[in-house]
Each structure stands twice: as structure tokens, then as C-alpha cells.
Amino acid sequence: MIDRVLLTVSTTADRASDLGFLLHKHPGRVQAFPQSVGTAHVFYPEATEERCTVALLLEVDPVALVRGKGQRDAGFSLAQYVNDRPYAASSMLAVALGRVFRSALAGRCEARPELVDRAWPLEVHLPAVPCRGGAAVAERMFTPLGWAVEAVPVPLDDALPEWGDSRYVDLRLRGTQRLADALSHLYVLLPTLDAAKHYWVGADEVDKLVRAGGGWLAGHPAREEIARRYLAHRRTLADSALARLAEVDDVVPDGPDHAVAEADDLLDDASARQVAPLARLRREAVLARLREVGARTVVDLGCGEGELLSLLLDEGFERLLGTDVSSRTLRTAARRLHLDTLPERMRSRIDLVQSSVTYADARVAGFDAAVLMEVIEHLDPPRLGALERAVLGAAAPATVVITTPNAEHNVRYPQLAAGHLRHHDHRFEWTRAELVAWAHAAAGRHGYGVETFAVGEDDPEVGPPTQMVVLRRRGGADGEEGER
């Protein structure tokens, strides 16, 4: 007996059949892809210039689910046979989606690259989705991502309405989305709604969650619930995922936010004079320090959308690397930097890679200088030790330039309520003394000296809006550095 699980994605965009380019699946053919639990089929029930629908049909072999399972369910020998997995859109469909639409999920389309960032009017339909907690859970998961959600409970038995509803919903999603984003939402949230998977959940599932949800999950209001359910309520794994997601700076604009927004330009000054945007002053201050130490190769850790890298590229630095935990942010940086059209001579000097500032990565070693511009405040304090070991210990550049908000200066923002941080994703904001204390302790453990600088107007009472420390390795060609 073979059972079927169905997903359809439809669009009514202009030249709707171009969807086939993004999916790397020709509308004129039916294609089959073997899976560990059966076979996935991709076909197009309709493909015209006005409307295009792609269907992913997963044929599940229930017997294949239990082969090789050993004695895992010895307490109930029929447990692997008596379940809903062959009939419902859960983790098996998510796995098939990730494999069959791998390139589309990653946002790659060599044939028509301009389609990758196109926002498509989409309708997604899944007739049977296991949803523990009911339709409200589906709405809570998908609505913040820009979807209009219609989740209709499926009755236990149409002939016996008094039995009530099952835990399944007929799910329809409507919204205007990039296709890669839509697929990543489904890939993460289908097993999240079920709160269970058909395979063992281990530490590698944390990497999968962070990679797949890196562009949107950090800013999702239900991210904690999603992490717990996706990781089968394994608290240690969920805590690890949340700590890594906290490093994702995908929704942070260039400069302080929250109630402040762009208030860096409007300090509480009676003269109301024009001042340069603080974001620009930060970049210029970082550039000045890099020039001062004679750096020629620089890694921008947590590079965001590439504003600093663009400046450094124009300045003629010999080798530049930008890293970020968010693949979506890196794609934005690549567009900002025009990497696809740069002359080869310039293109060879710069690269972007996905990486975390709290994990040792050989690719970020060997640079004259590393920059952490408005990054550390997005880490949970317990993760600062990991950052220290990864940057000062493993990467060990000659110079490290760090900027972060000065918490004392927050009183100069009248829009910011007392006790609030400048951005909702900030995990802390340090006073000047707190930054200096941390910098000296970390630098001392790894053989660096510390210099401190003000960025922006240095208020005589509360200091500058942004504070900077420059850590320089002792005993190098430049000699020993100290605080100034």
C-alpha cells in the first residue's frame, strides 16, 4: 500500500510559468526523486503565463519507514506501523521539499538570477497538516511572516460530526514572498506544527534550523516556541539554537533602532544643529583606526549588508572578507557590493562567507585586522567567552576593532524609555567602564593591549553615543600598545 502527501504552490504573477526556472523543474515534465521513505514527484497541474501551480507529491511506503529500525519501539511492536506519517504533511514532506527544491531553497538560479529576489504572489495549499494545538498555532507561526492563513480543522469523521475535530488542519497560505523565503518557512514550520519528526533529533538539527531560518527566525515573535517544537522539545538543543539565532542581525538597520530609530541624527541638543549620521561616523572611525595600524587585509565579522566593506573596497585594501550568520543578509551585501559585476581585479580582493563570530573558523584567520562593528551587543553575555576564544584565540589578528553602544548615552535619546535598550535584539548595552573592563580582561588573556576611543560627540556628562576599543597584539612589529 502506498499513501500520498501533497503540497501545491501557485502564483498568478506576470509570466507565471517563470516559476519553473526558480524551481529548476520543467513544467512540461513529471519528475520523480527517490526518498528514504518512498518517492517524491514534481509536476505542474497548470502552467500558463497567467497562472502556474507546482505540486510536490510524496508517495510514502509505510513499510520503508520501519526497515532497519531495530528494537527502538520494542515496547509496542506496531508503533511504527500505526501512525499518521504516511498520510500527513509533516517532517517527511519537509525533508523531501529540502532535497527536491534544494537550489530554490538556497536562492540560486543561474539561468534567471533576476528571479531570485522577485516577490511572487503565492498560494500554498496543504490538505492535511498535523498541527498540535490547533489552527491557532498555524496562525501564530505563519502570520508574522507575511502570510494570510486559513487553517480549517479536519473532522475526525465526516459521518460522525459529534466526534469533533482531529488534530489536522487543511492549510492555505496566501502572501507575496520570495520563493526561497516561502520554501524556508515551510521547511522549518511543517515539522514545527507537528512538534515531532520521523527521525532522531540530534545536535545537527540545530545547524539545520539556524541555516534554514537564519533569514527570518531570529526576528519571529514565536522563535522560542518554534525552536522547542522543531527540536522535539529537547531543551538543551533549543537553548543552543536560540543562542545562535540571537547572533543573526537580519532585521537590524544600520544604526541604533527600537524607539530611537535614526535618532542618532537628532541628539537632545538645544541648538538642534545638524550632525553627521552616527552610522557613517562609526564607519569612518573604524577606517581611521585601520589606516592607523597599517592593516592591508581585514575581516568584517558580522558584516551585515556590507556598508563597511564597500568603504574598505573603495579604499583599496588588499584583501577583504565579510562574514555573517544570515545567508539572506549576505545576499543583500553581495548586491550592495555589486559582486556579480565588479571588475575581476576588484572582485578578487573581496569575498563573503556564512560564519558565526562564536565559532572558530579557519577562513577568518590570517588577517591583519578584524572588525566587530555593533555586533557584540547582539550576543547573550554567556556567549562572549566563545567570541573571545574564536576571535582573539583562534583567528588571532594583529588588531581587533570593536564598536558598541554606550549605555550611559541613552538618556540623550528622548524617544527611548528609561531602562530600554536601543534595539529589541540587543542582549545588553555596556557603560564605558563595563566595556573597558571586559576588553582588558579578554585582551590580557590573549596577549593584546587596549586603546579606547569615542565615536560621535563626546558628551562631557555621559560620553559618546558609540564607544570603541582597539585591541592590538603585544610584541608585534608595532610594539606594545596600551590604553589611551
N, C-alpha and C positions, 0 to 999 in steps of 0.2 A: 504494500500500500504506500503510495506517495501522496504527501499533503503539500499544500501550496500557501505561500505567504506573498502578499502583493503590495507594492509601493508604486504609485504613479506621481509624476511631476509634470505639470502642464504650464505653458506660457502662451499668452496672446500678444507678445511683443511684435513689433515690426520685424519682418524676416524671422519669424518664429522658428523656422527649421534650422537656423544657425545654432540652436541649442545642441544639435548633433556634433558640431565642431568642438564645443566645450567638453562634451561627454566622451569624445573620442569613440563614438559608436555611430555607425552609418544608419540613417533612418530607413534605408531600403533593405536591411538585412536583419534576421533574427540571429543573435549570437548566444552561445552557451559557454558557461565558465564553471568547471568542476570546483566544488567546495568540499570541505571535510564532512559536511552533513548532507550533501546532495548536490544539486546543480542549480546555478543561478542563470536565468535567461534575461536578456535585454532585448526589447522590441519596441516599436513605435505604433500604437493603435491609430495615431493620426500624425501627419507631418506635412503641414502646408505653410505657406507664407503668413497666414493669419493665425494659426493655432498649431502648437506642437505638443504632443504628450509622449513622454518616455515611460516605459513600465519596467520595473525590476521584479521579476517573478522568481521566487526561491522555492524550488521543489525539494522538500525535506524528506529524507529517508529515515524514519524513526529508528530502524534497526542500526543504521550507521551511527546514531547518537550514542549507542551503548557499547559498540565494539571497542575492545581494549580498555574498558573502564575498570577492570579488575573487581576488587571487593569493596569499592568505595561505598556502595549502598547495600552492604550485606544485611543490614538491619531490616531492609524492605526490598526484597529481590525484584519487585515490579516497579520500583520507584522511577527507574529510568524509562520505563515504557508508559507509565500512567502519568503523563504531564501534558501541558499545553504547548510545548515548544514547537512542535511541527505545524501548529495552526495560527500562531500569533506573531506579530511583528515586534520582536524583542532583540536580544543580543545577536542572534544568528543572522537576522536581516542586517543589522548594523555592520557586522563583520563582512558580509557579502557586499554591502554598499561600499565599504572601505577598500575592498580588493578590486571590485569591478570598475569603480569610478575613481581609482586612485589618483590619476592625473588631474581630474576635475576637482577633487577634494583638495589637492595641493595647489590649485590655482595655476595650472600650467596648460598652455595651448599654443604650441609653436606655429600651427597653421594660421590661427587668427588671434594673436596675442591681445588685440584691442578688445576682444570679447570678455577677457578675464575680469575686468573691473566694471563691466556693464551691470547696471541694476535691472533685473528682469522682473516683470510682474509674474509671480509664480503662484500656483495652487498645488498643494501636496495632499494626497489622499492615501490614508492607510485604513482599510476597513476593519482591522482587528488589532488593537494595541493593548497589551496588558498594562494597566495603569493603577498601581496600588495607591489608594487614596482618592480615586475617582477623578471625574472630569476637572475638578478644581486644580488638581496637581498639574495636569497638562496645560491649563491656562497659566498657572504660576510659572511654569518653565518656559513656555514659548512666547507669551505676550511681551515680556521685556525686550525680546529680540526683534520686535517689529512685526510679529505675526498677528493676524486676526485668527482667533482659534475657535473652532467649532468641534467640540468633543461630545458626542452623543453616546450615552451609556448603552451597551448592548444587553438586552434582556437575557436572563438565564434560559428561558424557553418562551418563544413567541406564543406558543399554545397555552402557556400557563403563566399569565402576567402576574398572578398573585405571588409567584416565587421571587419577583423583584429583579433587580439588575445584577449582572455579573460584574467582575472587576475589569472588564474590557470596554474600550470605547472605540467608536468609529470616528477617526480623527481627520479633520480637514484643516489645513493651514493656508492662509492667503496673505501675501505680502510682496513687497518689492525688495528683492535681495540680490546680492551677488550669488551666483550659483555655488561657488566654493563655500560661502558662508552658510547657505541653506543646507548643503550636504553635511557640513561640520556640525550644525545644530542637530540634524537627525542622527548622525553618527554617535554623538555624545548622549543625546536625550532619550533615544529609544530604550537603551538598557537602563537609563536612569529612571524612566517611568515604571519599568518593571521592577527595579531595585534588585535585580538578580541577573546572573549570567549563566550561560550553558557551559562555561569552562572555569577553571580555577583562577581566582583573582589574586595576583601576586604584585610584587613591587613594580614590575614592568608596566602594570596598568596605570600607575601614577604617571610615568613618562607618556603613555598614550593619551591620558586625559589632558595633561598640560600641553602636549603638542597639538592635539585636535581642538582644544578650547582656548588656546593661547590668545586668539584674536578677540575674544568676547567674554570668556567666562570670568575673568578677573573682575569685570565691572558688573556682573549679573547680581541682582539683589538676592537671589537664592543660591549663590555659589556654594555655600556651606552644605545646604541640603543636597545639591547636585553632586558634590564630591562624595558625601556619605553614601548616597544611593548608588552612584556609579561604581563605587569601590566596595559594594556589598556590605556597607556598614562596618568596615574594618577601620577602626578609629585611627590607628597609627598611620595607615596609608592615607586616609582622608586628611589628617593633620599635615602630612608631608606635602600632599598636593596643594593644600591651601597656602602653605608657606611659600611654595614655588610660584603659585599664581599671584601672590602678593607682590612679586617682583615684576609682573607684567605691567608696563606703563602705557598700555594701548590707548587709554582714554584720557591721559593727562596732557593738556595743552602745553605749549611752550611757555612756561612760567607758572607762578602760583595760581591756584584756582579756588574752588569751593566758593565761599561767599565773596572772595576777593576778586575772582576772575582776572581781569587785566588791571587791577588796581595798583600794580607796581608803577604805572604811569601817573598815578594820582595820589601821591603821598599826602598825608594830612599836614599841609604846609599853608600858612596863611597867605603867602604870596601867590599860590596856585600857579607857580611857574611851570613851564614845560620842562620835562626831564626825559632823558633817553629811556626807552623801554628796558626794564631790568633784564629781560631775556637777552637782549643784544649786549648789554653791559657784561653779562656773565660770559658770553662767548668771547668778547674782546678781552676780558680779564684772563680767561684760560689761554687764549692765543698769546697774550703778553708773557705769561709765565713759561709757555713752551718755547717761545723765542729766547727768553732769558736763559734757560738752561741749555739751549743749543740742541734741542731734540730735532731729529730728522725723520724718525719713524714713530707713529702714535697709534695706539689702540683706544678707541672711544667705547668704553664699557657702558652698556645701556644707552646706545646712541639715539634711540627714539627715531624720529623721522629724518635725521641726517642733517640738521641745521649746522651743527658744529663741523661735521665732516665736509660740508660744502665750503665752509670758510677755509678750512685747512687745505682742501684740494686746490682752491684758488691761490693759496699762499705758497704752493709749490713744495709741500712736504713730500719726501721721497716715497714713503710707504704708509698707507692708512688702512686700518681695519675697524669696521664698526660691528658691534655685537648687540643683540637684544634677544630676550626670551620670546618675543612675539614675532612670528613669521609674517603676520599681517603688517606690523609696523615696518619690518624690513622691506616688504614690497613697496610700501609708501616711500621709504627712504630711497630705494632704487629709482623710483620715478622722479623724486625730487632731485636726485643727483644725475638724472639722465644717463644712467649707466649703459643703456642699450644703444645710445647714440654718441657716447663720448669718443673722441679720437683715441686710437689704440694706445698712444703714448701716455695719455692721462688715465685711461681705463686700467692700464697695467699697474697703476700706483694705488688702487683702492679696491677693497673687497668688503663684502658684508656676510656675516655668518650668524646663525642662531646659536646662542650660548647663554649660560647663566653666570652672573657675577659671583655666585656662591659655590661654584663647582670648578675644580682645576681643569683647565683646558689648554692643551699644548699649543693650540693655534694662537693664543693671546700672549705667549711667551716670546721673548727676544726683541721687544720694542724698547726704544729709548724712553718713552713715556706712556703712561696710561692715564685716562681721564675718567672720572666718575662725577659727571655734572648733573646735580639734582637727582641722584639715584639712591643714595643710602637711606634716605628718609622713607623710601617705599619698602624697606625690608623690616620684618619683625625683628626687634632687638636681639632675640636669641640667634638670629642668622648672621649677625655681624661678625661673629668669630669665624664662620665659614667664609665670609667675604674676605676677611683679613688673611686667612690661610691661602685662599685661591689667588688673591691679587699680590699681596706682599711676599707670601711664601713661595707659591708655585710659579706665577708669572714673573715676579721679581724685576719689574722695570727699574731703570735708574731713577725715574721721577714718577710720582703719582700726584695728580692734581684732583682735589675733591672740593666741590661746592655743595652747600646745603642751606636751607632757610635758617635764619637766625630767629629763634622763637621770641626773643626779647623785643624784636621789632614789630611783632604782630599788633601791638597796641596802637601803632600808627596807621592801621587799616580800620577806619571807622565802620566799614561794612562787615567786619569779621567779629562775630560774637565772642565775648570773653571765654577763654578756655578752648576755643575751637582751633583746629589745625587749618592750614591754608588750602589743603586739598583732601577730599574724602578718602583717598588712597594712601595718604601719609600715615605711617605707623608711629611716628614720633617726630618732634622737631626740637632740636637742641638749642640751648643757650650757648653763648660764646665759650664760657668756661667748660661746659659739657663736651663740646666738640674738641677743644684743646686737650682736655683730659683723655678722651678716647684716642685722639691722634697720637699723643705722646706715648701712651701705653702700647698701642699697636706698633708704632714705629720702633719703639725700644726693643720689642720682641724680635724684630726682623732687621735691625741694623740701619734704620733710617733716622735722619734728622727732620725737624718740623719747622716750617715757616707759616705764619698766619697773615691773611690779607683781608681787607674789606672790599666788597663789591657793591656798588651803589653808594648813595650818600651816607656817610658815616655819622649817624646821629650822635651827638655828644652824650645823650642820656641812655639810649637803648641800642646803639650800634647800627651797623648797616643792615639792609634787608636780606642780603645774602652774605654768608661767610665762607671763606676759602682757606683750606690748608694745603700746603705743598710739602710732600714728603720726598726727601732726596737721600739716596743711599749713601751711607758714610763710607769713607775710604776710597771713593771713586776718583775719576780724573779731576773732578771739580773740587775735591777736598771735602772736609767735613762741614756740614751745614747745621745751623742752629736756629732757634726761634728768633723772629724779629717782629 
